[in-house]
Amino acid sequence: MITATAPPESVRRTRRPRSSPAARTGILLALVLAVAVVCLTSLLLGSNRLAPAAVLHGLLHPGAGTDADVVYGSRVPRTVIGLLVGVCLGVGGAVMQGHTRNPLADPGLFGVSAGAGLAVVLGLVVSGVSGTGATVGLALVGALAASLAAFAITVAGSGTANPVPLAIAGTAVSALLTAVTSFLTLADRDSLRAYQLWVVGSLSGRQLDEVWGAVPFAAAGLLLAALNARALDNLALGEELARGLGENLLVARAVGLAAITLLTAAATAAAGPIAFVGLVVPHLARALVGSGHRRLLPAAALVGCLLVLLADIVGRLVHGPSEVQVGIVLAVIGGPFFVAVARRRSLVSL
């Protein structure tokens, strides 16, 4: 006779009631509507006070006066860049946490931000490059190079691309690159000033034509993340069961790593290193639509857009005529959230 045993208390605490497919679809549609409302709010509000009619006139008549210059020179670019950054970091964080099974994982663990920062500083020191468009290109190259270095170190040491050794290698690469960056910036004051403006993480001061180079990387990363969704669901059952279901773990890990790298590199190149989005967003999206990655990834993209744009709007309005950069606002939000997640023992593994 087989008797049923009660699940452990930690399992009972983390078990949530499942919502219906119709309810999850409704949540996704509500998120789409919320993103549209926040985009409109981002266009209407700013440190330059413009009436809604003036904003509408500026949108409909580009190049027709000061209002149009403010709308197309500042608010439209930062709104579009905020959408790009939110999508990339939200989806990248969900893929990262899915592969590592770690609720505290963040895409920056692979050394992407540190590599981008070093490349920007090298461009400043070696060739005096300081334009935003050139900075985006340098950041992309540095981010990709750092991720490849972490991957190569992991494969050379263990022969596989398992997430835990990969995160350790990424942390080591980040520490090394950050030390080199600090040395260069301290030795060159001009580089230090330019680097300080970039490293804080900001959506302002950038034009759309200067960040188009990051869009193909973001698109490729989103495609790889979508292709990786089934593998992430299988890996959630454990590696042995995933193998039993026919999953090639090496291919799944490689696709996931490529997606995380491309998405984080695109976001970092467009806006500088912005922390905590990849950490916070997957938890919020998981609470809304569950842990199935076919639903989680679109939800994470939408929640990421909401979080980044709302933080940017708050930064514009909270300090009078001047602005607080979005990276600072998100750090204020993300720090307490990180502590809260770390204290919840039921979230030690996903």
C-alpha positions as CSV (number, residue, x, y, z in Angstrom):
1,M,0.0,0.0,0.0
2,I,1.4,3.4,-1.0
3,T,0.8,6.2,1.4
4,A,1.1,9.9,0.5
5,T,3.5,12.0,2.4
6,A,3.1,15.7,3.1
7,P,5.5,17.9,1.2
8,P,8.1,19.8,3.2
9,E,7.1,23.0,4.7
10,S,9.4,25.1,2.4
11,V,7.7,23.5,-0.6
12,R,4.2,24.2,0.8
13,R,5.2,27.9,1.4
14,T,6.5,28.4,-2.2
15,R,3.6,26.6,-4.0
16,R,1.2,29.1,-5.6
17,P,-2.2,28.6,-7.1
18,R,-2.0,28.3,-10.9
19,S,-3.8,30.9,-13.0
20,S,-5.7,29.9,-16.1
21,P,-4.2,30.5,-19.6
22,A,-6.9,33.1,-20.2
23,A,-5.9,35.0,-17.0
24,R,-2.2,34.9,-18.0
25,T,-3.0,36.2,-21.5
26,G,-5.1,39.0,-19.8
27,I,-2.1,39.9,-17.6
28,L,0.2,40.1,-20.7
29,L,-2.3,42.4,-22.5
30,A,-2.6,44.5,-19.3
31,L,1.2,44.9,-19.3
32,V,1.2,45.9,-23.0
33,L,-1.4,48.6,-22.1
34,A,0.6,49.7,-19.1
35,V,3.8,50.1,-21.3
36,A,1.8,52.2,-23.8
37,V,0.6,54.5,-20.9
38,V,4.1,54.8,-19.5
39,C,5.5,55.6,-22.9
40,L,2.9,58.4,-23.3
41,T,3.7,59.7,-19.8
42,S,7.4,59.7,-20.7
43,L,6.7,61.9,-23.7
44,L,4.5,64.3,-21.7
45,L,6.6,64.7,-18.5
46,G,10.1,66.0,-18.1
47,S,12.3,68.6,-16.5
48,N,11.3,71.0,-19.3
49,R,7.6,71.8,-18.6
50,L,5.6,71.4,-21.7
51,A,1.8,71.4,-22.0
52,P,0.3,68.2,-23.6
53,A,-0.8,70.3,-26.6
54,A,2.7,71.5,-27.1
55,V,4.1,67.9,-26.9
56,L,1.5,66.8,-29.5
57,H,2.3,69.7,-31.8
58,G,6.0,68.8,-31.4
59,L,5.4,65.2,-32.3
60,L,3.3,66.1,-35.4
61,H,5.6,68.8,-36.6
62,P,9.3,67.8,-36.3
63,G,11.7,70.6,-36.6
64,A,9.1,73.3,-36.1
65,G,10.4,75.1,-33.1
66,T,11.6,74.6,-29.5
67,D,8.8,72.2,-28.5
68,A,9.7,69.8,-31.4
69,D,13.4,70.1,-30.5
70,V,12.6,69.0,-26.9
71,V,10.3,66.2,-27.9
72,Y,12.5,64.7,-30.7
73,G,15.8,65.7,-29.2
74,S,15.3,64.3,-25.7
75,R,12.0,62.6,-24.9
76,V,11.5,60.4,-27.9
77,P,15.1,59.1,-27.9
78,R,15.2,58.4,-24.1
79,T,11.8,56.7,-24.3
80,V,12.9,54.4,-27.1
81,I,16.2,53.7,-25.4
82,G,14.4,52.9,-22.2
83,L,12.2,50.4,-24.0
84,L,15.3,48.8,-25.5
85,V,17.2,48.6,-22.2
86,G,14.1,47.3,-20.3
87,V,13.5,44.5,-22.8
88,C,17.1,43.5,-23.0
89,L,17.8,43.4,-19.2
90,G,14.4,41.9,-18.3
91,V,14.8,39.0,-20.7
92,G,18.5,38.6,-20.0
93,G,17.8,38.4,-16.3
94,A,15.1,35.8,-16.7
95,V,17.4,33.6,-18.9
96,M,20.3,34.1,-16.4
97,Q,18.2,33.0,-13.4
98,G,16.7,30.1,-15.4
99,H,20.1,28.7,-16.2
100,T,21.8,29.3,-12.8
101,R,18.7,28.4,-10.7
102,N,19.8,31.3,-8.5
103,P,17.2,34.0,-7.6
104,L,20.1,36.5,-7.0
105,A,21.7,36.0,-10.4
106,D,22.1,39.1,-12.6
107,P,23.3,39.4,-16.2
108,G,26.3,41.5,-15.1
109,L,27.8,38.4,-13.5
110,F,29.4,37.5,-16.9
111,G,31.6,40.6,-16.8
112,V,29.7,42.3,-19.5
113,S,29.5,45.7,-17.8
114,A,33.1,45.6,-16.7
115,G,34.2,44.8,-20.3
116,A,32.2,47.6,-21.7
117,G,33.6,50.1,-19.2
118,L,37.2,49.1,-19.9
119,A,36.6,49.4,-23.7
120,V,35.2,52.9,-23.3
121,V,38.1,54.0,-21.2
122,L,40.6,52.5,-23.6
123,G,39.0,54.4,-26.4
124,L,39.3,57.6,-24.4
125,V,42.9,57.1,-23.3
126,V,44.4,55.6,-26.6
127,S,42.5,57.5,-29.3
128,G,40.6,60.3,-27.5
129,V,37.2,58.9,-28.6
130,S,34.4,60.6,-26.7
131,G,31.4,60.8,-29.0
132,T,28.3,58.9,-28.0
133,G,28.1,56.8,-31.2
134,A,31.8,55.7,-30.8
135,T,31.2,55.0,-27.2
136,V,28.3,52.6,-28.1
137,G,30.5,50.7,-30.5
138,L,33.4,50.4,-28.0
139,A,31.0,49.3,-25.3
140,L,29.6,46.5,-27.5
141,V,33.1,45.3,-28.4
142,G,34.2,45.3,-24.8
143,A,31.1,43.6,-23.5
144,L,31.3,40.8,-26.0
145,A,35.1,40.3,-25.4
146,A,34.6,40.0,-21.7
147,S,31.8,37.4,-22.0
148,L,33.9,35.4,-24.4
149,A,36.8,35.5,-22.0
150,A,34.7,34.2,-19.1
151,F,33.3,31.4,-21.4
152,A,36.8,30.4,-22.6
153,I,38.1,30.3,-19.0
154,T,35.2,28.1,-17.9
155,V,35.5,25.7,-20.8
156,A,39.3,25.5,-20.5
157,G,39.0,24.7,-16.8
158,S,36.1,22.3,-16.6
159,G,35.4,21.3,-20.2
160,T,31.8,22.4,-19.9
161,A,29.8,25.6,-19.7
162,N,28.0,24.9,-16.4
163,P,26.5,28.1,-14.9
164,V,28.2,28.0,-11.5
165,P,31.8,27.9,-12.9
166,L,30.8,30.4,-15.5
167,A,29.5,32.8,-12.9
168,I,32.7,32.4,-10.9
169,A,34.8,33.0,-14.0
170,G,32.7,36.1,-14.9
171,T,33.2,37.5,-11.4
172,A,37.0,37.1,-11.7
173,V,37.0,38.7,-15.1
174,S,34.9,41.6,-13.8
175,A,37.3,42.2,-10.9
176,L,40.3,42.2,-13.2
177,L,38.8,44.5,-15.8
178,T,37.4,46.8,-13.1
179,A,40.9,47.1,-11.6
180,V,42.4,48.0,-14.9
181,T,39.7,50.5,-15.6
182,S,40.3,52.2,-12.2
183,F,44.0,52.4,-12.9
184,L,43.5,54.1,-16.2
185,T,40.9,56.5,-15.0
186,L,42.9,57.5,-12.0
187,A,46.0,58.1,-14.2
188,D,44.1,60.3,-16.7
189,R,41.7,62.9,-15.3
190,D,40.0,63.6,-18.7
191,S,39.2,59.9,-19.0
192,L,37.9,59.8,-15.4
193,R,35.4,62.6,-16.1
194,A,34.1,61.0,-19.3
195,Y,33.9,57.6,-17.6
196,Q,32.0,59.0,-14.7
197,L,29.3,60.3,-17.0
198,W,29.0,57.0,-18.7
199,V,29.2,54.6,-15.8
200,V,26.3,56.0,-13.8
201,G,23.8,54.6,-16.3
202,S,21.6,57.1,-18.1
203,L,19.0,57.4,-20.9
204,S,19.7,61.1,-21.5
205,G,22.2,62.7,-23.8
206,R,21.8,60.0,-26.5
207,Q,20.3,60.1,-29.9
208,L,18.6,57.3,-31.8
209,D,21.0,57.3,-34.7
210,E,23.9,56.8,-32.2
211,V,22.4,53.6,-30.6
212,W,21.0,51.9,-33.7
213,G,24.2,49.8,-33.7
214,A,23.0,48.0,-30.6
215,V,19.6,47.1,-32.1
216,P,20.8,44.1,-34.1
217,F,22.6,42.6,-31.1
218,A,19.4,43.0,-29.1
219,A,17.3,41.4,-31.8
220,A,19.7,38.5,-32.0
221,G,19.7,38.1,-28.3
222,L,15.9,38.1,-28.1
223,L,15.7,35.4,-30.8
224,L,18.2,33.2,-29.0
225,A,16.3,33.7,-25.7
226,A,13.0,32.6,-27.4
227,L,14.7,29.5,-28.9
228,N,16.1,28.8,-25.4
229,A,12.7,28.9,-23.7
230,R,11.9,25.1,-24.1
231,A,15.4,24.2,-22.8
232,L,14.9,26.4,-19.8
233,D,11.6,24.7,-18.9
234,N,13.3,21.3,-19.2
235,L,16.3,22.4,-17.1
236,A,13.9,23.5,-14.4
237,L,13.1,19.8,-13.9
238,G,16.8,19.0,-13.2
239,E,19.7,18.1,-15.6
240,E,19.0,14.4,-15.5
241,L,15.4,14.8,-16.5
242,A,16.3,17.3,-19.1
243,R,18.7,14.8,-20.6
244,G,16.0,12.2,-20.5
245,L,13.7,14.5,-22.4
246,G,16.4,14.7,-25.2
247,E,17.9,18.1,-24.2
248,N,21.5,18.7,-25.3
249,L,22.8,20.6,-22.2
250,L,25.9,22.0,-23.9
251,V,23.9,23.5,-26.7
252,A,21.2,24.8,-24.3
253,R,23.9,26.4,-22.1
254,A,25.7,27.9,-25.1
255,V,22.5,29.4,-26.6
256,G,21.6,30.8,-23.2
257,L,25.0,32.3,-22.7
258,A,24.9,33.9,-26.2
259,A,21.4,35.4,-25.5
260,I,22.5,36.8,-22.1
261,T,25.7,38.3,-23.6
262,L,24.0,39.9,-26.6
263,L,21.1,41.4,-24.6
264,T,23.3,42.8,-21.8
265,A,25.9,44.1,-24.3
266,A,23.2,45.9,-26.2
267,A,21.6,47.5,-23.1
268,T,25.0,48.5,-21.6
269,A,26.1,50.0,-24.9
270,A,22.9,52.0,-25.2
271,A,22.7,53.4,-21.7
272,G,25.7,52.4,-19.7
273,P,25.7,49.8,-16.9
274,I,22.3,49.8,-15.2
275,A,22.1,47.5,-12.2
276,F,19.3,45.5,-10.6
277,V,16.9,45.4,-13.6
278,G,18.0,41.9,-14.5
279,L,17.6,40.9,-10.8
280,V,14.3,42.5,-10.0
281,V,12.2,42.0,-13.2
282,P,12.2,38.2,-13.4
283,H,10.8,37.9,-9.9
284,L,8.0,40.4,-10.6
285,A,7.2,38.7,-14.0
286,R,7.3,35.2,-12.3
287,A,4.7,36.4,-9.7
288,L,2.4,37.6,-12.5
289,V,2.5,34.7,-15.1
290,G,4.3,31.8,-13.4
291,S,7.6,30.1,-14.2
292,G,7.0,28.8,-17.7
293,H,9.5,30.6,-19.8
294,R,7.2,30.9,-22.9
295,R,5.1,33.3,-20.8
296,L,7.9,34.5,-18.5
297,L,10.1,35.9,-21.2
298,P,7.5,38.2,-22.8
299,A,6.3,39.3,-19.3
300,A,9.9,40.0,-18.2
301,A,10.4,42.2,-21.4
302,L,7.2,44.2,-20.6
303,V,7.9,44.6,-16.9
304,G,11.5,45.6,-17.7
305,C,10.2,48.4,-19.9
306,L,7.8,49.5,-17.2
307,L,10.5,49.6,-14.5
308,V,13.2,51.4,-16.5
309,L,10.8,54.0,-17.9
310,L,9.1,54.7,-14.5
311,A,12.5,55.1,-12.9
312,D,13.5,57.5,-15.6
313,I,10.3,59.5,-15.2
314,V,10.9,59.7,-11.4
315,G,14.5,60.8,-12.0
316,R,13.3,63.7,-14.2
317,L,10.8,65.0,-11.7
318,V,12.2,64.3,-8.3
319,H,15.0,66.9,-8.3
320,G,13.5,70.1,-9.7
321,P,15.0,71.4,-12.9
322,S,18.0,69.0,-12.8
323,E,17.7,65.2,-13.2
324,V,18.6,62.1,-11.2
325,Q,20.0,59.4,-13.6
326,V,18.0,56.3,-14.1
327,G,20.9,54.1,-12.9
328,I,20.8,55.9,-9.5
329,V,17.0,55.6,-9.1
330,L,17.1,51.9,-9.9
331,A,19.9,51.3,-7.5
332,V,17.8,52.9,-4.7
333,I,14.9,50.5,-5.7
334,G,17.0,47.4,-6.3
335,G,19.2,47.5,-3.2
336,P,16.3,46.8,-0.7
337,F,14.8,44.3,-3.1
338,F,18.1,42.4,-3.3
339,V,18.2,42.2,0.5
340,A,14.6,41.0,0.7
341,V,15.2,38.2,-1.9
342,A,18.4,37.1,-0.1
343,R,16.5,36.9,3.2
344,R,13.8,34.6,1.9
345,R,15.0,31.1,2.3
346,S,12.2,29.7,0.2
347,L,13.8,31.5,-2.9
348,V,17.3,30.0,-2.5
349,S,16.6,27.9,-5.6
350,L,14.1,28.4,-8.4
